[in-house]
């Protein structure tokens, strides 16, 4: 079971990440989309499915969004109404806590009392985003109302290079009940390795537990998608950006690059005693990119089996 793996602090946890369908779809369209997801997903040997809670994020930057923001279905609603029963593994639901008021969030927690449930709390996109409930209050409500929920947090390697304190943020979140972390998509290998260095060193110095770090990797099918990833705050080193944009097959090369990045991080982390896992993200709708994400997932399984 996923909860047991997380609480045993095992390496090799494997997730597959999806964005819920657009909210504008009819019920019949959602049922068709869900049926395709279920057929694809139940053929995968994974520990859990990640469903994202999408935020606009336009107030995070003045740069124009490469793709227009379109509201998606609430991940909890999509999981409960379309996916939950047919899937043979747990669903890890992202919860952008700032989108909800206190009463809504309290009710959401109450509905999950006594259930085996996995979630990742996500903070506001920027300090300028107006929220009605902050992360500290969300953690406190979770402890009060539904302490048995298996709670995860977000880890951002790029932020560590700038502020040098991502490991401290992680340990603060552990103190608030987080039992595992899912990273933002990783293309900056050095930033991720530096985080692992400081994460392990701080834990050793202060006698702290090392909880699983799940690194997210994502195939990229076009130069415009690459620009969107950068808009989201993902750091893509200049030499890798040029390599991908000049590639004759950007999708193939991004799969290989993502695989190589994770392989290095997996064994580097294990060498430091850190339980490392992977979240293969599939947020595209093109068939080729979906198939590439499945190929990448199988490659990651082979790495973990070595």
C-alpha positions as CSV (number, residue, x, y, z in Angstrom):
1,X,0.0,0.0,0.0
2,X,1.1,3.5,-0.8
3,X,0.6,4.8,2.8
4,X,2.8,2.0,4.1
5,X,5.6,2.7,1.6
6,X,5.5,6.4,2.4
7,X,5.5,5.9,6.2
8,X,8.3,3.2,5.9
9,X,10.3,5.9,4.0
10,X,10.9,3.6,1.0
11,X,12.8,4.5,-2.2
12,X,11.2,3.7,-5.5
13,X,7.7,5.1,-5.1
14,X,6.4,5.7,-8.6
15,X,3.6,8.1,-9.6
16,X,1.9,9.1,-12.9
17,X,0.6,12.6,-12.9
18,X,-2.4,14.0,-14.9
19,X,-4.3,17.2,-15.2
20,X,-8.1,16.8,-14.8
21,X,-10.2,17.4,-17.9
22,X,-11.5,20.9,-18.7
23,X,-14.5,22.0,-16.6
24,X,-16.4,23.0,-19.7
25,X,-16.9,19.3,-20.7
26,X,-20.3,17.7,-20.5
27,X,-20.9,14.8,-18.2
28,X,-20.9,12.4,-21.2
29,X,-17.6,13.9,-22.5
30,X,-16.1,13.5,-19.0
31,X,-17.2,9.9,-18.9
32,X,-15.5,9.2,-22.2
33,X,-12.3,10.9,-21.1
34,X,-12.3,9.0,-17.8
35,X,-12.8,5.7,-19.6
36,X,-9.7,6.4,-21.7
37,X,-7.7,7.4,-18.6
38,X,-8.8,4.2,-16.8
39,X,-7.9,2.0,-19.7
40,X,-4.5,3.5,-20.0
41,X,-3.8,3.8,-16.3
42,X,-4.8,0.3,-15.2
43,X,-2.1,-1.2,-17.5
44,X,0.6,0.7,-15.5
45,X,2.5,-0.7,-12.6
46,X,2.5,2.4,-10.4
47,X,2.0,3.2,-6.7
48,X,-0.5,6.1,-7.3
49,X,-2.0,8.6,-9.7
50,X,-1.4,12.3,-9.1
51,X,-4.2,14.6,-10.0
52,X,-3.3,18.3,-10.1
53,X,-5.3,21.3,-8.8
54,X,-4.7,23.9,-11.5
55,X,-4.3,27.5,-10.7
56,X,-4.1,30.4,-13.1
57,X,-0.7,31.7,-11.8
58,X,-0.8,34.8,-14.0
59,X,-0.2,37.1,-11.0
60,X,3.2,35.3,-10.5
61,X,4.8,37.0,-13.4
62,X,4.3,39.9,-15.9
63,X,5.3,37.7,-18.8
64,X,2.4,36.7,-21.0
65,X,1.1,33.2,-20.6
66,X,2.1,31.1,-23.6
67,X,-1.2,29.1,-23.5
68,X,-4.5,30.5,-22.3
69,X,-5.7,29.5,-18.8
70,X,-8.8,27.2,-19.0
71,X,-10.4,26.0,-15.8
72,X,-10.2,22.3,-15.1
73,X,-12.4,20.0,-13.1
74,X,-11.7,19.9,-9.4
75,X,-9.4,16.9,-8.9
76,X,-11.4,15.6,-6.0
77,X,-14.6,15.7,-8.0
78,X,-12.9,14.0,-11.0
79,X,-11.4,11.3,-8.7
80,X,-14.6,10.6,-6.7
81,X,-17.1,10.8,-9.6
82,X,-15.2,9.3,-12.5
83,X,-12.0,7.4,-11.5
84,X,-11.8,6.2,-7.9
85,X,-13.6,2.8,-8.0
86,X,-12.3,1.5,-11.4
87,X,-8.6,2.3,-10.6
88,X,-6.5,-0.4,-8.9
89,X,-4.2,2.0,-7.1
90,X,-4.6,5.2,-4.9
91,X,-5.1,8.7,-6.2
92,X,-3.0,11.5,-4.8
93,X,-5.0,14.7,-5.0
94,X,-3.4,18.1,-5.1
95,X,-5.2,20.7,-3.1
96,X,-4.5,24.4,-3.8
97,X,-5.7,25.5,-0.4
98,X,-5.8,29.2,-1.2
99,X,-8.7,28.7,-3.6
100,X,-11.1,27.8,-0.8
101,X,-12.5,29.6,2.2
102,X,-12.2,28.2,5.7
103,X,-15.6,26.6,5.8
104,X,-15.2,24.9,2.4
105,X,-11.8,23.6,3.5
106,X,-13.1,22.4,6.9
107,X,-16.0,20.5,5.1
108,X,-13.6,19.0,2.6
109,X,-11.5,17.6,5.5
110,X,-14.5,16.4,7.4
111,X,-15.7,14.4,4.4
112,X,-12.4,12.5,4.5
113,X,-12.4,11.5,8.1
114,X,-11.7,7.8,8.5
115,X,-10.8,7.3,4.9
116,X,-7.5,6.2,3.4
117,X,-6.7,9.4,1.5
118,X,-3.6,10.9,0.0
119,X,-3.2,14.6,-0.7
120,X,-0.6,17.3,-1.4
121,X,-1.3,20.8,-0.1
122,X,-0.2,23.5,-2.5
123,X,0.3,27.2,-1.5
124,X,-0.5,30.3,-3.5
125,X,1.3,30.9,-6.8
126,X,2.9,34.1,-5.5
127,X,2.9,36.3,-2.4
128,X,0.6,38.7,-4.3
129,X,-2.1,36.1,-4.7
130,X,-5.1,36.8,-2.5
131,X,-6.1,33.8,-0.4
132,X,-8.7,33.3,2.3
133,X,-6.7,30.5,4.0
134,X,-3.0,30.2,4.4
135,X,-0.8,27.1,4.6
136,X,-0.3,27.2,8.3
137,X,-4.0,27.3,8.9
138,X,-4.5,24.5,6.5
139,X,-2.0,22.3,8.3
140,X,-3.6,23.1,11.7
141,X,-7.1,22.2,10.4
142,X,-5.8,19.0,8.9
143,X,-4.3,18.0,12.3
144,X,-7.5,18.9,14.1
145,X,-10.1,17.4,11.8
146,X,-8.5,14.6,9.8
147,X,-5.1,13.7,11.2
148,X,-5.0,10.3,9.4
149,X,-4.8,11.7,5.9
150,X,-1.4,11.0,4.3
151,X,-0.2,14.5,3.6
152,X,2.4,15.5,1.1
153,X,4.1,18.9,0.2
154,X,5.7,20.6,-2.7
155,X,9.5,20.9,-3.2
156,X,11.0,23.3,-5.7
157,X,14.7,22.7,-6.5
158,X,15.0,26.0,-8.5
159,X,14.0,28.0,-5.4
160,X,16.9,26.4,-3.5
161,X,19.4,27.8,-5.8
162,X,18.1,31.3,-5.3
163,X,17.2,31.3,-1.6
164,X,19.3,28.3,-0.3
165,X,16.6,27.3,2.1
166,X,14.3,24.8,0.4
167,X,15.5,22.1,2.7
168,X,14.5,24.2,5.7
169,X,11.0,24.7,4.1
170,X,10.8,21.0,3.7
171,X,11.6,20.3,7.3
172,X,9.2,23.0,8.4
173,X,6.5,21.2,6.4
174,X,7.5,17.8,7.9
175,X,7.0,19.4,11.4
176,X,3.5,20.4,10.1
177,X,2.6,16.8,9.1
178,X,4.0,16.3,5.6
179,X,5.1,12.8,5.1
180,X,6.5,13.0,1.5
181,X,7.3,15.6,-1.1
182,X,6.6,15.9,-4.8
183,X,9.0,18.3,-6.7
184,X,8.2,20.7,-9.5
185,X,9.3,19.3,-12.8
186,X,13.1,18.9,-12.8
187,X,15.3,19.9,-15.7
188,X,18.0,21.6,-13.6
189,X,20.0,18.7,-12.3
190,X,22.5,20.8,-10.3
191,X,19.7,22.5,-8.4
192,X,18.1,19.2,-7.4
193,X,21.5,17.7,-6.4
194,X,22.3,20.7,-4.2
195,X,18.9,20.4,-2.5
196,X,19.6,16.7,-1.8
197,X,23.0,17.6,-0.4
198,X,21.6,20.1,2.1
199,X,18.5,18.0,2.9
200,X,20.7,15.0,3.9
201,X,23.3,17.2,5.8
202,X,20.6,19.0,7.8
203,X,18.9,15.8,8.7
204,X,22.2,14.3,9.9
205,X,23.2,17.4,11.9
206,X,19.8,17.7,13.6
207,X,18.8,14.0,13.8
208,X,15.8,14.5,11.6
209,X,14.0,11.8,9.5
210,X,14.4,11.8,5.7
211,X,11.0,11.4,4.1
212,X,10.5,10.4,0.5
213,X,11.3,13.0,-2.2
214,X,9.4,12.3,-5.4
215,X,11.1,14.0,-8.4
216,X,8.7,15.0,-11.2
217,X,9.9,14.6,-14.8
218,X,8.0,15.6,-17.9
219,X,8.4,14.9,-21.6
220,X,8.3,18.1,-23.8
221,X,6.9,17.9,-27.3
222,X,7.4,21.3,-28.7
223,X,9.4,24.6,-28.3
224,X,6.1,26.3,-27.2
225,X,5.6,23.7,-24.5
226,X,9.2,24.4,-23.4
227,X,8.4,28.1,-23.2
228,X,5.3,27.3,-21.1
229,X,7.4,25.2,-18.7
230,X,9.7,28.2,-18.2
231,X,6.7,30.4,-17.7
232,X,5.6,28.1,-14.9
233,X,8.9,28.7,-13.1
234,X,10.8,25.6,-14.2
235,X,14.4,26.4,-14.7
236,X,15.8,24.9,-17.9
237,X,19.5,25.5,-18.2
238,X,20.4,27.5,-21.3
239,X,22.5,24.7,-22.9
240,X,19.6,22.2,-22.4
241,X,17.1,24.7,-23.8
242,X,19.2,25.2,-26.9
243,X,19.7,21.5,-27.3
244,X,16.0,20.8,-27.2
245,X,14.9,23.7,-29.4
246,X,17.5,22.7,-32.0
247,X,16.6,19.1,-31.9
248,X,15.2,17.3,-34.9
249,X,13.0,15.3,-32.4
250,X,12.4,17.4,-29.3
251,X,10.0,14.8,-27.8
252,X,12.5,11.9,-28.1
253,X,15.4,14.0,-26.8
254,X,13.4,15.3,-23.8
255,X,12.4,11.8,-22.8
256,X,16.0,10.7,-22.9
257,X,17.1,13.8,-21.0
258,X,14.4,13.4,-18.3
259,X,15.4,9.7,-17.9
260,X,19.1,10.6,-17.5
261,X,18.3,13.3,-15.0
262,X,16.2,11.0,-12.8
263,X,18.7,8.2,-13.0
264,X,21.4,10.4,-11.6
265,X,19.2,11.8,-8.9
266,X,17.9,8.4,-7.9
267,X,21.3,6.9,-7.2
268,X,22.7,10.1,-5.9
269,X,19.9,10.3,-3.4
270,X,20.1,6.7,-2.4
271,X,23.8,7.1,-1.8
272,X,23.0,9.7,0.8
273,X,20.3,7.6,2.4
274,X,17.4,9.6,1.0
275,X,14.3,7.7,-0.2
276,X,13.8,8.9,-3.8
277,X,10.9,8.3,-6.1
278,X,9.5,9.6,-9.4
279,X,6.4,11.2,-10.7
280,X,6.1,10.9,-14.5
281,X,4.0,13.8,-15.6
282,X,1.6,13.6,-18.6
283,X,-0.2,16.9,-19.1
284,X,-0.4,16.9,-22.9
285,X,-3.3,15.8,-25.0
286,X,-1.3,14.8,-28.1
287,X,-1.1,11.0,-28.6
288,X,2.6,11.1,-29.2
289,X,3.3,12.9,-26.0
290,X,1.1,10.6,-24.0
291,X,2.9,7.6,-25.5
292,X,6.2,9.2,-24.7
293,X,5.2,9.6,-21.0
294,X,4.3,5.9,-20.9
295,X,7.7,5.0,-22.5
296,X,9.4,7.2,-19.9
297,X,7.5,5.5,-17.1
298,X,8.7,2.1,-18.2
299,X,12.3,3.4,-18.4
300,X,12.0,4.7,-14.8
301,X,10.8,1.3,-13.6
302,X,13.9,-0.3,-15.1
303,X,16.1,2.1,-13.4
304,X,14.4,1.5,-10.0
305,X,14.7,-2.3,-10.5
306,X,18.5,-2.2,-10.8
